[in-house]
Amino acid sequence: MRKPDVNDNEYVEYIRQIPEKFHPKIVIHRAFNRLKDYNLGGVHLSSTNRPEKPESPDGKILSTSCHSFDEVETLPKEYTHCFLSPIFPSISKHDYGNILDRNELREFLEKERKVKVIGLGGVNHRRLHDFKGYFFDGFAVLGAAWGSNPEIEKNIENNFQKIYECVMSDHIV
């Protein structure tokens, strides 16, 4: 869960707005001391704040951001997941990097790897079908859930529900 423009109290308030059934799926980018308070899924360290020898939170996800296949392949063993982006044009970050080549992406994801690769960038309930045929270990939603304007942000629970229903249907199977 990435909310760079809010303070830690506001960040925790966003967590509280999400139904508890989704909490174990949430990986946080800050307020790490709240990880256990809300039974959250793990901790994310950005590529700019990635230590050489990271500490793994007990039984939780330790993830980082990657923007190339080489970066994924050279991650320290402590990382359990990486967010590979951008897969589609970003919803929350305008003019954010080049989209990864589809053929190279498919070829890379077919190989065995030591970390789970989560697709990130422009993922929403309408694009989930585009994950069919790829070998991602999951996907992350930022702009689709939180949006980039107040009208979308008013509907956080509804946005999560749409995505959840999509995942639970045969839409992406």
C-alpha positions, 0 to 999 in steps of 0.5 A: 500500500503506497500513499506517499502524500499522507502522514503516518496517522493518515496512512494508518487510517487508510488501513482501517478503511479496508475490510479486515479480510483483505489485511493479510494481502496488504504489503505496506511501504511505511509505518512498519511498526503497525505490521502486526497491529493489523495482521498485514501481509508484509513490508515493501522496501523501495529500490532506492531504500533497498539494503544490501542485507535486508531483515526479513519480517517473521513469516511475512512478505519482504518485497521490493520494486524492480524495473528490469529482469536483471534487477529481479535476478540479482535480488538478495535471498531475503526477498520473497517477492518483487513488484515488477513494473510497469506492466501497463501505463500507470494509473497513479503516476503519469509518464512513468517509465516504459512498459516492459516488452510483452514477449520478453516479459512472457519469456522471463516469467516462464523461467524458474526464479527465486522470488515471486514476481508481482505485476504492477503498473496500470492493473485494474479489474478491466485489465486482469484478463491480460494476465492470462497466459503470463506466469506472474505470481500475482498482481498489485493494484494501487491507482485502481483501488486508491485512485488519483482523485477524491471521487475515486478515493471515496469508493475505496471499499467498492474499488477493492470489492470489484477487484476481489470479485474479478479475481474470484471469478473465472475472469483471469483463470 
